[in-house]
Amino acid sequence: MSDPLGGPGLAELAREVVARRPAATAVIAVTDLTRASPDDVLVPPLLAELNAGGIPDERITIVVAVGLHRATTDAEKREKLGAVADRVRVVDSDGRDPAKWADLGSIPPYDTPGFTQRLIKDADLVVATGIVEPHQYAGYSGGRKTVAIGCCGEPTITATHGMRFLEDPGVRLGRIDGNPFHETVTEIARRAGLRFCLNVVVDDRERVVAVAAGEPDAVLRRLVERASAIYTRPIAKQYDIAIAGVGAPKDVNLYQASRAATYLRFAPTPVVREGGSIIIPAQLPEGAGEGAGEQRFLAALENAASPAAVVEAARQHFAGGEQRAVMVALTLQHNQIVVAASESADVVRRAKMRVAVDVEEALDIAYEHIGRPERASVLLVRRALHTLPIVTTGIAPA
């Protein structure tokens, strides 16, 4: 915080807005419970800097960026933020109620409708926390996405996660340059007023291994350099089978846990050969997930006759949340997906994935699927959402 990147420190930014308007307000956007951002550690120094710059606690609001996921309970807010939850006002963003949105106009390059929370747009100073890690669409997640997607209105989520973006060759895991999704969310966050980020990179035990604060784009690029060095791993070949670990908090529901399979499928070269199998051990205590986006994800997979039909239906009509169904469907066209050790077997079946009681049975199912060869190659990726495997020797025959 004392060595900000690309611009002034947060206390100085606060003093600037207070000089213009003595009753200035600030918003801190934080991630929801499905992201392991240590906000109980990150938020207190942000509050201290805002206070030092002349913005007291009573004029600061924390917005939990839930997007189209379910609302958080008071207990969950306290779990996420610690004692801060009793110190300042904490609210969830609301992507479903247009009365709470501010219109930011049309966002290039695809004329995306830009809507953010009115609470954010009306604030004099907007700050965000977040984790910089590989992301299916944004290339890497981070503070600008906390505001631009987590705190936006439903039309923005629908447009940015629609087929126009999903089928753009620049929208790729681990890529920000030339990525129109990244360009769009960066501009949305800028128009929403985001001025300062405090972001981290974590390892596969959720320990913070890098941190940066300052101007949002400078913070992102600094931490992408560190994240790519940590998360990228060369592998010599494609595999027949991969076991894709998830872990908390992403194993809470199928919407989140399914990312493990799609991240391996949409690595620069698919990690598992065409016709192979991906195993996801995940508990799924919340089933598909309880938010509107998660329920749409399940319905899109369940109601379609086939994975190909999921993709075709999304080309005809699309709603936020269904993008995860599209990515799963595209993966299912390339690989079998087996979910092991889940509490929600029926949900997994409805989503067109195979069920196994444990990883041992999942390996039996996968081995049968690939035709019971004399030898089969198996890759264990302990944390599939924190690992970007790069195949170095080309594509294996199906």
Secondary structure as GFF3:
##gff-version 3
##sequence-region A 1 398
A	DSSP	alpha_helix	10	20	.	.	.	ID=ss1
A	DSSP	beta_strand	26	31	.	.	.	ID=ss2
A	DSSP	alpha_helix	39	52	.	.	.	ID=ss3
A	DSSP	three_ten_helix	57	59	.	.	.	ID=ss4
A	DSSP	beta_strand	60	65	.	.	.	ID=ss5
A	DSSP	alpha_helix	74	81	.	.	.	ID=ss6
A	DSSP	three_ten_helix	82	86	.	.	.	ID=ss7
A	DSSP	beta_strand	89	92	.	.	.	ID=ss8
A	DSSP	three_ten_helix	98	100	.	.	.	ID=ss9
A	DSSP	beta_strand	101	107	.	.	.	ID=ss10
A	DSSP	beta_strand	112	117	.	.	.	ID=ss11
A	DSSP	alpha_helix	118	122	.	.	.	ID=ss12
A	DSSP	beta_strand	125	131	.	.	.	ID=ss13
A	DSSP	beta_strand	134	135	.	.	.	ID=ss14
A	DSSP	beta_strand	139	140	.	.	.	ID=ss15
A	DSSP	alpha_helix	143	148	.	.	.	ID=ss16
A	DSSP	alpha_helix	154	160	.	.	.	ID=ss17
A	DSSP	alpha_helix	163	166	.	.	.	ID=ss18
A	DSSP	alpha_helix	180	192	.	.	.	ID=ss19
A	DSSP	beta_strand	194	202	.	.	.	ID=ss20
A	DSSP	beta_strand	208	214	.	.	.	ID=ss21
A	DSSP	alpha_helix	216	231	.	.	.	ID=ss22
A	DSSP	beta_strand	232	235	.	.	.	ID=ss23
A	DSSP	beta_strand	239	244	.	.	.	ID=ss24
A	DSSP	three_ten_helix	250	252	.	.	.	ID=ss25
A	DSSP	alpha_helix	254	257	.	.	.	ID=ss26
A	DSSP	alpha_helix	259	265	.	.	.	ID=ss27
A	DSSP	beta_strand	272	281	.	.	.	ID=ss28
A	DSSP	alpha_helix	292	303	.	.	.	ID=ss29
A	DSSP	alpha_helix	307	316	.	.	.	ID=ss30
A	DSSP	alpha_helix	322	332	.	.	.	ID=ss31
A	DSSP	beta_strand	336	340	.	.	.	ID=ss32
A	DSSP	alpha_helix	345	350	.	.	.	ID=ss33
A	DSSP	beta_strand	354	356	.	.	.	ID=ss34
A	DSSP	alpha_helix	359	369	.	.	.	ID=ss35
A	DSSP	beta_strand	378	381	.	.	.	ID=ss36
A	DSSP	three_ten_helix	384	386	.	.	.	ID=ss37
A	DSSP	beta_strand	388	391	.	.	.	ID=ss38
###
